Amino acid sequence: MGLRIATSSPLRSTVSLGQSLRQVNRVLGQLISGHRLGRAADGPADLIRAEHLRASWVSLRQERANYEQQIGRYTTVSGQMDELAISLTELRSLAVGAANSGGNSEAAQRAYADVANRLIDRYNETINNSTYNGHPTLNGAAGSLVQLHHLTDVNLDSPEAASTAIATIDAAAAELSSARVDVGAAQRYDLESRLRSLQITEQNLMAAESTLRDVDFGVAYSEFVSGMLRARLDLALRSHQWLSGASVLELLDRP
């Protein structure tokens, strides 16, 4: 009857070692990349959900950028109308001064009229030339936010004409005020309100996608340490199996 040395199977320890090393490599990759889901095998359902969330987030980010651009447009137009309001205020002050019957010399009256004409020209040029990204904003052309009318039939050549001009200036100021209210309300209650909602939704989508995709470093590191310990144990057991058999044969060979 032959002699047989009983040892545990080296194949079993080899399989266990391979599993431990695969776990170590997988977790090490997660720790390096910061992502728990690097491939479909890491969690097919979670990966699909994470990809859907990311697609929604990217789409939402573009929508937010569009709203930010629109807000920039409204802010620019508001600034342009602020300049027009300043011009009208100065012009009305001149008209009140020019309407002072018997209190102005001819030279003073001409000075009022000259300054007023320059203000009127500036007002009308602002309406004609104001743009945003190359598109008109104030003259009612395609792409404009508002339509403002030019100042016409305004002169301060005489106290009587100046008195009439005040009513015209006031009408232009009322038109401008209405446009400023409309633009400001649309910016605040439509655009900025929607933008805030988009920002909150975007943050929620990013957080949800991060929860699915990103690695929990505490858990991953624990798995990494566990895998390293099992791999070392498997190596030790495997070495013990081979050394034990060799030691027995060596003893049998001794005289």
C-alpha positions in Angstrom: 0.0 0.0 0.0 1.5 3.3 -1.1 2.3 6.2 1.2 0.1 9.3 0.8 0.7 12.7 2.4 -2.7 14.4 3.3 -2.7 18.2 2.7 -5.5 20.7 2.0 -6.1 21.5 -1.7 -3.7 24.2 -3.1 -6.3 24.9 -5.7 -8.7 26.2 -3.1 -6.2 28.6 -1.7 -5.3 29.7 -5.2 -8.9 30.5 -6.1 -9.4 32.4 -2.8 -6.2 34.4 -3.4 -7.4 35.3 -6.9 -10.7 36.5 -5.5 -9.0 38.6 -2.8 -6.6 40.2 -5.4 -9.5 41.0 -7.7 -11.3 42.7 -4.8 -8.2 44.7 -3.9 -7.7 45.8 -7.6 -11.3 46.8 -8.0 -11.5 48.8 -4.8 -8.1 50.4 -5.4 -9.4 51.6 -8.8 -12.4 53.1 -7.1 -10.2 54.9 -4.5 -8.0 56.3 -7.3 -10.8 57.5 -9.6 -13.2 58.5 -6.8 -16.0 56.6 -8.6 -17.9 53.5 -7.4 -19.4 53.0 -10.9 -16.6 52.7 -13.4 -18.2 50.0 -15.6 -21.5 48.3 -16.0 -20.4 45.3 -13.9 -20.0 47.5 -10.9 -23.8 48.0 -10.7 -25.8 47.9 -14.0 -29.0 49.4 -12.6 -27.2 52.1 -10.7 -25.0 53.0 -13.7 -28.1 53.4 -15.9 -29.8 55.6 -13.3 -26.6 57.7 -12.9 -26.3 58.2 -16.7 -29.9 59.3 -16.9 -29.4 61.8 -14.0 -26.2 63.1 -15.7 -28.0 63.6 -19.0 -30.8 65.5 -17.3 -28.2 67.6 -15.4 -26.3 68.5 -18.6 -29.6 69.5 -20.3 -30.6 71.5 -17.3 -27.2 73.2 -17.2 -27.7 74.4 -20.8 -31.2 75.7 -20.0 -29.7 77.6 -17.0 -27.1 79.1 -19.3 -29.8 80.2 -21.7 -31.7 81.9 -18.8 -28.5 83.6 -17.6 -27.9 85.0 -21.1 -31.5 86.3 -21.1 -31.1 87.9 -17.8 -27.9 89.6 -19.1 -29.9 90.9 -22.0 -32.6 92.4 -19.7 -30.0 93.8 -17.4 -28.3 95.5 -20.4 -31.6 97.0 -21.6 -32.4 98.2 -18.1 -29.1 100.1 -18.1 -29.8 101.6 -21.4 -33.2 102.8 -20.3 -31.6 104.2 -17.1 -29.5 106.5 -19.3 -32.6 107.6 -21.2 -34.3 108.5 -17.9 -31.3 110.6 -16.9 -31.5 112.5 -20.2 -35.2 113.1 -19.8 -34.7 114.4 -16.2 -32.0 116.8 -17.4 -34.2 117.9 -20.4 -37.2 118.6 -18.2 -35.1 120.7 -15.9 -33.9 122.7 -18.8 -37.5 123.1 -20.1 -38.7 124.4 -16.7 -35.9 126.9 -16.7 -36.5 127.9 -20.3 -40.3 128.4 -19.6 -39.5 131.2 -17.1 -41.2 134.0 -19.0 -39.5 137.3 -18.6 -36.7 135.8 -16.5 -34.3 134.8 -19.2 -32.2 136.8 -21.6 -32.1 136.0 -25.3 -28.6 134.4 -24.7 -29.9 132.3 -21.9 -32.9 131.2 -23.9 -30.6 130.2 -26.8 -28.3 128.3 -24.3 -31.3 126.4 -23.0 -32.3 125.5 -26.5 -28.8 124.4 -27.6 -28.3 122.1 -24.6 -31.8 120.7 -25.0 -31.2 119.9 -28.7 -28.0 118.0 -27.8 -29.9 116.0 -25.1 -32.7 115.2 -27.6 -30.2 114.0 -30.2 -28.5 111.8 -27.6 -31.9 110.4 -26.5 -32.9 109.5 -30.0 -29.5 108.1 -30.9 -29.7 105.9 -27.8 -33.0 104.5 -29.0 -31.7 103.9 -32.5 -28.2 102.5 -31.6 -28.7 100.5 -28.4 -28.0 96.8 -29.0 -27.3 93.5 -27.3 -25.2 91.0 -29.1 -25.7 92.9 -32.3 -29.5 93.0 -32.0 -31.5 96.2 -31.4 -33.1 96.5 -28.0 -35.2 99.8 -27.8 -36.4 100.8 -31.3 -39.1 98.1 -31.7 -37.2 96.2 -34.5 -37.1 92.4 -34.6 -35.4 91.2 -31.4 -36.1 94.4 -29.4 -37.4 94.1 -25.9 -39.3 97.4 -26.0 -40.3 100.0 -28.5 -39.7 103.6 -27.5 -40.5 106.6 -29.6 -38.2 109.5 -30.5 -38.5 112.9 -29.0 -40.0 115.2 -31.6 -41.5 118.7 -31.6 -39.5 119.7 -28.5 -37.8 123.1 -28.5 -36.9 125.6 -25.9 -36.6 128.6 -28.2 -39.2 130.6 -26.2 -40.9 130.3 -22.8 -44.1 129.4 -24.6 -42.5 126.6 -26.6 -40.7 125.4 -23.5 -44.0 125.1 -21.6 -45.4 123.0 -24.4 -42.2 120.9 -24.4 -42.7 120.0 -20.8 -45.9 118.0 -21.6 -44.1 116.2 -24.4 -41.2 115.3 -22.1 -43.5 114.1 -19.4 -45.3 111.8 -22.0 -41.9 110.4 -23.0 -41.0 109.8 -19.4 -44.3 108.0 -18.8 -43.6 105.7 -21.8 -40.1 105.0 -20.6 -41.3 104.3 -17.0 -43.8 101.8 -18.3 -41.2 100.0 -20.3 -38.8 99.9 -17.4 -41.5 98.4 -15.2 -42.3 95.7 -17.8 -38.6 94.8 -18.3 -37.8 94.8 -14.6 -40.9 92.7 -13.7 -40.1 90.1 -16.4 -36.5 89.9 -15.3 -37.3 89.4 -11.6 -40.5 87.4 -11.6 -40.0 85.3 -14.8 -36.4 84.9 -15.6 -34.7 85.2 -12.2 -37.4 83.1 -10.5 -37.0 80.4 -13.1 -33.2 80.5 -12.9 -33.4 80.0 -9.1 -35.6 77.0 -9.6 -33.3 75.6 -12.2 -30.3 76.0 -10.0 -32.0 74.1 -7.1 -33.0 71.3 -9.5 -29.5 71.2 -10.9 -28.0 70.9 -7.5 -30.4 68.1 -6.6 -29.6 66.2 -9.7 -25.9 66.5 -9.2 -26.2 65.3 -5.6 -28.3 62.3 -6.7 -25.9 61.4 -9.4 -23.0 61.8 -7.1 -24.6 59.5 -4.5 -24.9 56.7 -7.1 -21.6 57.2 -8.9 -19.1 58.4 -6.4 -17.3 56.1 -4.0 -17.8 56.1 -0.3 -14.1 56.4 0.7 -14.7 55.0 4.2 -16.4 51.8 2.9 -14.0 51.4 0.0 -10.9 51.8 2.2 -12.4 49.2 4.6 -12.9 46.8 1.7 -9.4 47.5 0.5 -7.8 46.7 3.8 -10.0 43.6 4.2 -9.0 42.3 0.7 -5.3 42.9 1.5 -5.6 40.9 4.7 -7.3 38.0 3.0 -4.8 38.0 0.2 -1.9 37.9 2.7 -3.6 35.1 4.6 -4.2 33.1 1.4 -0.6 33.6 0.4 0.5 32.4 3.9 -1.8 29.3 3.7 -0.6 28.5 0.2 3.0 28.7 1.2 2.4 26.5 4.3 0.8 23.8 2.1 3.7 23.5 -0.2 6.3 23.8 2.6 4.6 21.1 4.7 4.6 18.6 2.0 8.2 19.3 1.1 9.3 19.0 4.7 7.7 15.6 5.1 9.5 14.3 2.0 12.7 15.7 3.2 12.3 13.8 6.5 11.6 10.5 4.7 14.7 10.9 2.6 17.0 11.1 5.6 18.9 8.0 6.6 
